[in-house]
């Protein structure tokens, strides 16, 4: 696993957890670190409109221009809400962030110390050439049992759609390709191209359904190969680099 290898972020509201996954030397993504979410506002369910104080759920992309090292909440990056799916429903809102501190108005607040590590890991991936980091925000861990425990919730059709994307990631250990048509997410579509998010999907556009896998989740240290007990040196002396170095010690 290389220090500047690509990363992916997964968020679970009910468990108040943010996970950072990182690509290992086999090309697959492995769980690197988990962080407790200090605060998110609203309830389970997607953000609908400006002012509803809901934190978003869905599949989003973080790009370098969404990084904010000068945030009033220490460090922050924009989640990318609203995405094409959200806009197809006319959903509104802006500046929905993952940031430091422990207060939230529609954001995910991680504390300053945790955000220092998370921000640094994303920044390093961009330096390594990753163009966009996928952020998957879920109401809870997308198991059949958790869905059953929320049976009857009006958000169930939306959550079942998110589960399809979660299952695609777990099965392939790769970020799924995400498209939007017919006002729904399509994961790993068979064909590519620009789509109208509100128009019907082209015939045969959907990929075959991904069966729920029972493959166990591996930590990065478990699948990265022989463990090097030394420390990877960062060549810039800021505190973010030091935090990342400590969190990744023993992996390389």
WOMOKA-V179871 format. One record per helix or strand of 2 or more residues. SS is the DSSP state (h for helix, s for strand). FROM is the first residue (numbers start at 0). TO is the last residue. If there is no record, write none. Layout:
# WOMOKA-V179871
[[SS | FROM | TO] [SS | FROM | TO]]
This chain:
# WOMOKA-V179871
[[s | 6 | 11] [s | 16 | 22] [s | 28 | 35] [s | 38 | 39] [s | 57 | 62] [h | 63 | 65] [s | 66 | 67] [s | 75 | 77] [h | 83 | 87] [s | 96 | 98] [s | 107 | 108] [h | 111 | 126] [s | 131 | 137] [h | 143 | 148] [h | 155 | 171] [s | 177 | 180] [s | 183 | 186] [h | 219 | 222] [h | 238 | 246]]
